[in-house]
Amino acid sequence: MTDETMQTPSQDFLSVANRLLSLSLTQHASRDFLHETLSEAVRLTGGQRAFLARVVQETGELAVVETAGDGWTGEVRRIRLQPHNETHRGITGYVAITGAPYLCPDVRDDPHYVMFFADVRSEVAVPFFDAEGRVGGVLHVDSETPDHFCSEHLAWLTTLANGIAAGLAFEEYRTRERLLVQIGRDLAATSETEPLARRVVEVAAEALRCEGCSLFLLDETRETLVLSATRGYLLTEVGTASYAMGEGLTGTVGLTGQPIRLDDPRDDPRWKGRYPEFSPDERSAFLAVPIVGRERILGVLRVSRPRATPAWFRARFTESDERVLLTIAGQVGIAVDNVRNFNRVLRSERMAAWGELSAKSAHMIGNRTFAIKGDLNELKYLLSQCRDPQALAQKDMNLEVAALAESIERGVYRLEEILSEFRDFVMATQLTLRPTDIAALVQATVSETFPKRGPVQLVTDYAPDLPLLNCDGEKLKRAFSELIENAVSFMPDGGTLTVRVLSVAAGEGPASVRLAPSRAYIQVVFADTGPGVQESLKDKIFTPFFSSRVKGMGLGLSIVKGIVDAHHGKIREAGEPNEGAEFLIFLPVENQQ
């Protein structure tokens, strides 16, 4: 005989329990671990079949998550607990309600039993609990023999259920840890408030296993908390729903900076019920925490769960839930501060440039206006000297008038160019965002801008199946056109312009560009074989009024950079001097998970 076959039932159980406990620490709540635990429960007790029913925290319903033994199919699993969820009947439902183990010697005499398998004669069911002491589910074993189970079986199953509870707790801990790390990386890579808010709502709802989640951000001009992202009932209210600071539960959190956690917010006198995640008549648990920035409260993040259909289940939030939500809100506060600081810096830089631009534009416009006035005065003088209208047909007079008219026309065109550049510079950061196929946009820009005939050759390479980019297509066309025209102008005797559009996976961009490591980008490249950019000029070419071309005010590349910056992208010139210029544009792709 082997040592295993010589073991007593108690020794056999201790050996199994030790092995399963070790598995719970490594496999957590994996399907294999749960199935092996149920299989051992059947073997150790001599039962016929077993199942594990878990309480769904969002609804309070019991759901079969794993089975062992005879007679189980997908359909059987699905409907096994419907009677318990609907009427609170059945032994499994009774154990979930009371939180106490239950041993049924003969199901035919049991007041709680609901028949499902016709061959069942006795049952045993034990609860397991979560870290907050709530019933997390039920381990259930049945037998076709009456009075089959004993108190020792009950003790064994209780131990196995505790191992399952440990595995589920570790699994939930790991899930929350993964989500917190993920949201931290996402927020660090986010430079726009809108996708930031949507991502936070998704992660918070998943981490806390709740149906309702809303994020309100502070509008500093009105001192109100405005709904920035949500799930479900309030989707149509995004951007309009708001609370004054101190108004309702949400406004109170925003004003005091203290979390509020309630089993039913309607019992609280501060509850307004203006913008609930569910129907205002539906009872639900509520948790709201402040989003704290470096200097002040920046918003409120709140979650809610509807009152579950089973009356016994309390869909409340726990202290652990509150700590998780506070952690997420803390990360949001840092991210919102960073986004707003970026926008402030961008605006201040543009304002400083606008001041310089206004002064230079006024000077250039004044010079051009003075020249036009001179031409007009000369034209007026010529006309006053000519008493006879027929004299206008004289050759010398006609040529002088034509020359003056041409000069005036050139002056007016130059004024239009100055005003156009001024307008483009001012409007560069004012975007109208729409989902856009960047490859198609670049292709259309090249088709419209690149000379159809000329000494410069064109090479294109557009990667297929690129994700849509939320951007201002017209502004980007303006930037791309400027780069194409620049490249062509620096190759008057011919050369090659290469245009590429490709995808850059998270963490794979060039180190010199310092892209966000957890974010994917679309890269647009304009490379030419012209003289390139000298090393000493690389830091100057994007500054306003710097130009190596006679034409224009030197705002072209500054406008390009402004447009790219407004899209929270990056632009670099990476060519080798005397070998050609190479402009690299990186546009961030919104995380879609």
C-alpha positions in Angstrom: 0.0 0.0 0.0 1.1 3.6 -0.6 1.3 6.2 2.1 -1.7 7.9 0.5 -4.0 4.8 0.6 -3.0 4.3 4.3 -4.1 7.8 5.3 -7.2 8.2 7.5 -10.0 10.3 6.2 -8.9 13.2 8.5 -5.3 12.9 7.3 -6.5 12.7 3.7 -8.5 15.9 4.3 -5.6 17.7 5.9 -3.3 16.8 3.0 -5.9 18.0 0.5 -6.7 21.2 2.4 -3.0 22.1 2.6 -2.5 21.6 -1.1 -5.6 23.6 -2.0 -4.6 26.4 0.3 -1.2 26.6 -1.4 -3.0 26.7 -4.7 -5.3 29.5 -3.5 -2.1 31.7 -2.9 -0.8 31.1 -6.4 -3.7 30.3 -8.7 -6.1 32.6 -6.8 -9.6 32.1 -8.1 -8.7 30.5 -11.4 -11.1 28.2 -13.1 -8.7 25.2 -12.5 -8.4 26.0 -8.8 -12.1 26.3 -8.2 -12.8 23.1 -10.2 -10.2 21.1 -8.3 -11.6 22.4 -5.0 -15.1 21.3 -5.9 -13.9 17.9 -7.2 -12.1 17.3 -3.9 -15.3 18.4 -2.0 -17.2 15.7 -3.9 -14.5 13.1 -3.3 -13.9 13.8 0.3 -17.6 13.7 1.2 -18.6 11.0 -1.1 -21.2 13.3 -2.7 -22.6 13.1 -6.2 -22.1 16.7 -7.5 -21.1 20.2 -6.3 -21.3 23.8 -7.4 -20.0 27.1 -6.2 -22.5 30.0 -6.2 -21.0 33.5 -5.9 -22.9 36.7 -4.8 -22.8 39.3 -7.6 -21.9 42.5 -5.8 -23.6 44.7 -8.4 -27.0 43.0 -8.1 -27.0 40.7 -5.1 -27.9 37.7 -7.2 -26.3 34.3 -6.9 -24.4 33.0 -9.9 -23.0 29.6 -10.5 -19.3 30.1 -11.3 -18.0 26.5 -11.2 -19.3 22.9 -10.9 -18.1 19.4 -10.4 -19.8 16.0 -10.7 -22.6 14.6 -12.9 -25.3 16.3 -14.9 -23.9 19.8 -15.4 -24.3 21.6 -18.7 -24.1 25.3 -19.6 -27.8 25.7 -19.6 -28.2 23.9 -16.3 -25.6 26.2 -14.7 -27.5 29.2 -16.0 -30.9 28.4 -14.5 -29.7 26.5 -11.4 -30.2 29.5 -9.1 -33.1 31.3 -10.7 -35.6 30.2 -8.0 -33.4 31.5 -5.3 -32.8 34.9 -6.9 -36.5 35.4 -7.6 -38.2 34.1 -4.4 -35.3 33.7 -1.9 -36.2 30.0 -1.6 -33.9 27.1 -1.8 -31.1 25.9 0.5 -28.4 27.9 -1.3 -30.4 31.1 -1.0 -31.1 30.4 2.7 -27.4 29.9 3.5 -26.6 33.1 1.6 -29.3 35.0 3.6 -28.4 33.6 7.0 -24.6 33.3 6.6 -24.8 29.9 8.4 -23.9 26.4 7.2 -26.8 24.1 6.5 -27.1 20.3 6.6 -30.2 18.7 5.0 -30.6 15.0 5.8 -33.5 14.5 3.5 -34.6 17.1 1.0 -38.2 15.6 0.9 -38.8 16.9 4.4 -36.9 20.2 4.1 -38.9 23.4 4.1 -36.2 25.3 2.1 -35.5 22.8 -0.6 -36.4 23.5 -4.2 -36.0 20.5 -6.5 -33.7 20.8 -9.4 -32.0 17.4 -9.9 -34.5 14.6 -9.4 -32.0 12.2 -7.9 -31.0 14.4 -5.0 -31.9 13.2 -1.5 -29.5 15.1 0.9 -27.5 18.3 0.7 -25.0 20.3 2.6 -24.1 24.0 2.0 -21.6 26.3 3.6 -21.1 30.0 3.1 -17.8 31.8 2.6 -17.2 35.5 3.4 -15.3 38.4 1.8 -12.8 40.7 3.6 -15.6 42.9 4.9 -17.4 40.0 6.5 -20.2 39.8 4.0 -21.4 36.5 2.4 -19.4 36.1 -0.8 -21.0 32.9 -1.9 -22.0 29.3 -1.1 -20.3 25.9 -1.6 -23.0 23.3 -2.2 -22.7 19.5 -2.4 -25.5 17.0 -2.9 -26.0 13.2 -2.7 -28.5 10.7 -4.0 -28.4 9.0 -0.6 -30.6 10.2 2.3 -28.8 11.3 5.5 -25.5 11.1 3.7 -23.6 14.1 5.1 -22.3 14.5 8.7 -20.9 17.2 10.9 -17.4 16.2 9.9 -18.3 16.8 6.2 -19.7 20.2 7.2 -16.3 21.1 8.9 -14.3 20.0 5.9 -16.4 21.9 3.4 -16.2 25.0 5.6 -12.4 24.8 5.4 -12.5 24.4 1.7 -14.9 27.3 1.4 -12.4 29.5 3.4 -9.7 28.5 0.9 -12.0 29.6 -1.9 -12.6 32.9 -0.1 -8.9 33.4 0.3 -8.4 32.8 -3.5 -11.2 35.2 -4.4 -9.7 37.8 -2.0 -6.3 37.5 -3.6 -7.8 37.7 -7.0 -9.8 40.9 -6.2 -6.6 42.4 -4.6 -4.6 41.6 -7.8 -7.4 43.0 -10.0 -7.5 46.2 -8.1 -3.8 46.5 -8.0 -3.7 46.0 -11.8 -6.4 48.6 -12.4 -4.7 51.2 -10.1 -1.3 50.7 -11.9 -3.1 50.9 -15.2 -5.0 54.1 -14.4 -1.8 55.6 -13.1 0.0 54.9 -16.4 -3.0 56.1 -18.4 -3.3 59.3 -16.5 0.4 60.0 -16.8 0.1 59.7 -20.6 -3.1 61.8 -20.9 -2.9 65.4 -21.9 -6.6 66.0 -22.5 -9.3 66.3 -19.9 -12.1 64.6 -21.8 -10.5 61.2 -22.5 -8.9 61.4 -19.0 -12.4 61.6 -17.4 -13.9 58.8 -19.5 -11.0 56.5 -18.7 -11.3 57.2 -14.9 -15.0 56.4 -15.0 -14.4 53.0 -16.7 -11.6 52.0 -14.3 -13.4 53.1 -11.2 -16.5 51.2 -12.1 -14.5 48.1 -12.8 -12.4 48.3 -9.7 -15.4 48.7 -7.4 -17.7 46.4 -9.4 -20.5 49.0 -9.6 -22.9 50.1 -12.3 -22.9 53.8 -11.8 -19.9 56.1 -11.8 -19.7 59.9 -12.5 -16.8 62.4 -12.5 -17.5 66.0 -11.9 -14.7 68.6 -12.5 -14.5 72.1 -11.1 -15.3 75.0 -13.5 -13.2 77.6 -11.8 -14.9 80.5 -13.5 -18.4 79.6 -12.1 -17.2 77.7 -9.0 -19.4 74.8 -10.0 -18.8 71.0 -10.4 -19.7 70.0 -14.0 -20.3 66.4 -15.1 -17.4 65.5 -17.3 -17.9 61.7 -17.7 -20.4 59.1 -16.6 -21.9 55.7 -17.2 -25.6 54.9 -18.0 -28.4 57.1 -16.9 -26.6 60.5 -17.1 -24.9 60.2 -20.5 -27.1 62.9 -22.0 -26.2 65.3 -19.2 -22.4 65.3 -19.7 -21.3 68.9 -19.9 -24.6 70.3 -18.5 -25.3 68.6 -15.2 -23.7 70.6 -12.4 -23.7 71.3 -8.7 -22.7 74.5 -6.9 -20.0 74.0 -4.3 -21.8 72.8 -1.1 -25.0 71.8 -3.0 -26.2 68.3 -2.4 -23.9 65.4 -1.5 -21.7 65.9 -4.5 -21.3 69.6 -3.8 -20.7 68.9 -0.1 -17.8 66.6 -0.9 -16.4 69.3 -3.3 -16.7 72.0 -0.6 -15.4 70.1 2.4 -13.0 67.7 0.8 -14.4 64.8 2.9 -15.7 61.5 1.4 -19.3 60.6 1.9 -20.3 56.9 2.0 -24.0 56.0 2.5 -26.1 52.8 2.2 -29.0 54.9 0.9 -28.4 58.6 0.0 -32.1 59.4 0.2 -31.9 59.1 3.9 -29.5 61.9 4.1 -30.9 65.5 4.4 -28.2 66.8 2.0 -29.4 64.6 -0.8 -30.9 66.5 -3.7 -31.5 63.7 -6.2 -30.9 66.0 -9.1 -28.4 63.9 -11.1 -28.4 60.3 -9.8 -26.7 57.5 -11.8 -30.0 55.6 -11.7 -33.7 56.5 -11.7 -34.3 59.0 -8.9 -36.9 56.6 -7.4 -34.4 53.7 -7.2 -32.6 53.1 -3.9 -28.9 52.8 -4.2 -25.7 52.8 -2.2 -23.5 55.9 -2.7 -19.8 56.8 -2.3 -18.2 60.1 -3.3 -14.6 61.3 -2.8 -12.9 64.6 -3.6 -10.4 65.0 -6.4 -7.7 67.1 -4.7 -5.1 69.1 -6.7 -2.0 70.8 -5.5 -3.8 74.0 -4.5 -7.5 73.2 -4.2 -10.2 70.6 -4.8 -10.6 70.0 -8.5 -13.7 67.8 -8.6 -15.6 64.9 -7.2 -15.6 61.2 -8.2 -18.6 59.2 -7.1 -20.0 55.7 -7.6 -23.3 54.1 -6.8 -25.0 50.7 -6.8 -28.7 50.1 -7.2 -30.6 48.5 -4.4 -30.4 44.8 -5.3 -33.6 42.8 -6.0 -32.9 40.3 -3.2 -34.1 42.0 0.0 -31.4 40.3 2.1 -28.5 41.8 0.1 -27.1 45.2 1.1 -25.3 46.7 -1.9 -23.2 49.0 0.3 -19.7 50.3 -0.2 -17.0 49.4 2.2 -14.0 51.2 3.8 -11.8 49.3 1.3 -13.9 50.6 -1.6 -13.5 54.1 -0.2 -9.7 53.7 0.0 -9.5 52.5 -3.6 -11.7 55.3 -4.9 -9.6 57.9 -3.0 -6.4 56.4 -4.6 -7.9 56.8 -8.0 -9.1 60.3 -7.2 -5.6 61.2 -6.0 -4.1 60.2 -9.3 -6.9 62.1 -11.2 -6.0 65.3 -9.2 -2.4 65.1 -10.3 -3.4 64.4 -13.9 -5.9 67.3 -14.1 -3.3 69.7 -12.5 -0.8 68.6 -15.2 -3.3 69.1 -18.0 -4.4 72.5 -16.8 -0.8 73.6 -16.2 0.1 72.5 -19.7 -2.7 74.5 -21.1 -1.8 77.6 -19.0 1.8 77.3 -20.2 0.7 76.9 -23.8 -1.6 79.9 -23.5 1.1 82.1 -21.9 3.6 81.2 -24.6 1.1 82.0 -27.3 0.2 85.3 -25.6 3.8 86.4 -25.4 4.2 85.5 -29.1 1.0 87.3 -29.9 2.4 90.5 -28.4 5.5 90.3 -30.5 3.5 89.3 -33.5 1.2 92.3 -33.1 4.1 94.7 -33.0 5.9 93.2 -36.0 2.6 92.9 -38.0 1.7 96.6 -37.2 5.2 97.6 -38.5 4.9 95.5 -41.6 1.4 96.6 -42.3 2.4 100.2 -41.8 5.2 99.9 -44.2 3.0 98.3 -46.8 0.2 100.8 -46.3 2.7 103.6 -46.7 3.9 102.2 -50.0 0.3 101.7 -51.3 -0.5 105.3 -50.3 2.5 106.5 -52.3 1.4 104.6 -55.3 -2.2 106.0 -55.0 -0.9 109.5 -54.7 1.3 109.1 -57.8 -1.7 107.6 -59.7 -3.9 110.5 -58.5 -1.2 113.0 -59.7 -1.0 111.3 -63.1 -4.7 111.4 -63.6 -4.9 115.1 -62.5 -2.2 116.0 -65.2 -4.2 114.4 -67.9 -7.1 116.8 -68.9 -7.9 115.0 -72.1 -9.3 111.4 -71.5 -7.9 110.5 -74.8 -4.4 111.1 -73.4 -4.8 108.0 -71.2 -4.4 106.0 -74.4 -0.9 107.4 -74.9 1.7 104.8 -74.5 3.9 106.4 -71.8 0.9 107.3 -69.6 -0.7 103.9 -70.0 2.5 102.1 -68.9 2.9 104.3 -65.8 -0.7 103.7 -64.8 -0.3 100.0 -65.3 2.9 99.8 -63.3 1.2 101.7 -60.4 -1.8 99.4 -60.5 0.4 96.4 -60.4 2.4 97.8 -57.4 -0.9 98.5 -55.6 -2.1 95.0 -56.3 1.1 93.5 -55.0 0.8 95.6 -51.9 -2.8 94.5 -51.2 -1.8 90.8 -51.7 1.1 91.3 -49.3 -1.3 92.7 -46.7 -3.6 89.7 -47.2 -0.6 87.4 -46.6 0.4 89.2 -43.4 -3.2 89.1 -42.1 -3.6 85.5 -43.1 -0.4 84.5 -41.2 -1.5 86.5 -38.3 -4.9 84.8 -38.3 -3.4 81.3 -38.7 -1.0 81.9 -35.8 -3.8 83.2 -33.5 -6.2 80.3 -34.4 -3.6 77.5 -34.4 -4.6 76.3 -30.9 -8.4 76.6 -31.3 -9.5 73.2 -32.4 -12.6 71.5 -33.6 -12.1 67.8 -32.9 -13.5 64.9 -34.9 -12.5 61.3 -35.4 -10.3 61.4 -38.5 -8.4 59.0 -40.7 -4.9 60.6 -40.6 -3.5 58.6 -43.5 -6.4 59.8 -45.7 -5.9 63.3 -44.5 -2.2 63.3 -45.3 -2.9 61.8 -48.7 -5.5 64.5 -49.5 -3.1 67.3 -48.3 -0.3 65.9 -50.5 -2.6 65.7 -53.5 -3.7 69.3 -53.1 -0.3 70.9 -52.2 2.4 69.0 -53.9 3.2 70.4 -57.4 1.8 68.2 -60.2 4.7 69.2 -62.4 8.2 70.0 -61.3 11.7 68.7 -60.6 10.8 67.3 -57.1 9.9 63.6 -56.9 7.3 62.3 -54.4 7.5 59.1 -52.4 4.6 58.1 -50.1 4.1 55.3 -47.6 0.8 55.1 -45.7 0.4 52.3 -43.1 -3.0 50.5 -43.4 -5.6 50.1 -40.6 -4.4 53.0 -38.4 -6.7 54.0 -35.6 -8.9 57.1 -36.0 -7.5 60.2 -34.4 -9.6 62.7 -32.6 -8.2 65.9 -34.1 -8.9 69.0 -36.1 -8.4 67.9 -39.7 -8.3 71.4 -41.2 -5.7 72.6 -38.8 -3.5 69.6 -39.4 -3.9 70.1 -43.2 -2.6 73.6 -42.7 0.4 72.2 -40.8 1.1 69.5 -43.4 0.8 71.9 -46.3 3.4 74.2 -44.7 5.9 71.4 -44.4 5.3 70.2 -48.0 5.7 73.8 -49.4 8.8 74.3 -47.3 10.4 71.1 -48.6 9.6 71.9 -52.2 10.9 75.5 -51.9 14.3 74.3 -50.6 14.8 71.9 -53.6 14.5 74.3 -56.6 16.7 72.1 -58.8 15.0 68.9 -57.9 15.1 66.2 -55.2 12.8 63.8 -53.4 10.1 64.4 -50.8 9.2 61.3 -48.8 5.9 61.3 -46.8 5.2 58.5 -44.4 2.3 57.8 -42.0 2.9 55.0 -39.5 1.8 53.7 -36.1 4.1 53.9 -33.0 3.2 51.4 -30.2 3.4 52.5 -26.6 7.0 52.7 -25.4 8.5 52.3 -28.9 9.1 56.0 -29.9 12.5 57.5 -30.3 14.1 58.3 -26.9 15.0 61.8 -28.1 11.4 62.8 -28.5 10.3 61.7 -25.0 6.9 60.4 -25.8 4.6 59.2 -23.0 5.7 55.6 -22.5 2.2 54.1 -22.0 0.6 55.8 -25.0 0.4 54.9 -28.7 1.0 57.5 -31.4 0.5 58.1 -35.1 3.7 59.3 -36.7 3.7 61.6 -39.8 7.1 62.1 -41.5 8.1 64.7 -44.1 11.7 64.1 -45.3 13.4 65.9 -48.2 16.8 65.8 -49.9 17.4 69.5 -49.7 20.1 71.4 -47.7 18.7 70.3 -44.4 18.8 72.3 -41.2 22.1 73.3 -39.6 22.6 72.1 -36.0 22.8 75.6 -34.7 19.4 76.4 -36.1 17.4 73.4 -35.0 16.3 75.0 -31.8 15.2 78.2 -33.6 13.2 77.1 -36.6 10.0 76.7 -34.6 10.2 80.2 -32.9 8.1 83.0 -34.3 9.6 85.3 -36.9 12.6 83.1 -37.6 12.9 82.3 -41.3 15.6 81.5 -43.8 13.2 82.3 -46.6 12.5 85.7 -48.0 8.8 85.2 -48.2 6.6 85.5 -45.2 6.9 86.7 -41.6 8.7 83.6 -40.3 5.6 82.2 -38.7 5.1 79.1 -40.8 6.9 76.5 -38.6 5.7 78.3 -35.5 2.1 77.8 -36.7 2.9 74.2 -37.4 4.3 73.7 -33.9 1.3 75.5 -32.4 -1.1 73.1 -34.2 0.8 70.0 -33.1 1.1 71.3 -29.5 -2.6 72.0 -29.4 -3.2 68.3 -30.3 -0.8 67.4 -27.4 1.6 66.0 -29.9 5.3 66.4 -30.6 7.3 67.7 -33.6 11.0 67.4 -34.1 13.5 68.1 -37.0 15.7 65.0 -37.2 17.5 65.4 -40.5 21.3 65.6 -41.0 22.7 69.0 -42.0 23.5 69.1 -45.7 21.7 65.8 -46.3 18.1 66.9 -46.0 15.4 67.9 -43.5 13.2 65.4 -41.8 10.2 66.6 -39.8 8.7 64.0 -37.4 5.2 64.6 -36.1 3.8 62.4 -33.3 0.1 62.6 -32.6 -1.2 60.7 -29.5 -4.0 58.1 -29.9 -6.6 58.1 -27.3 -6.4 54.9 -25.2 -9.2 52.5 -26.2 -9.4 49.7 -23.7 
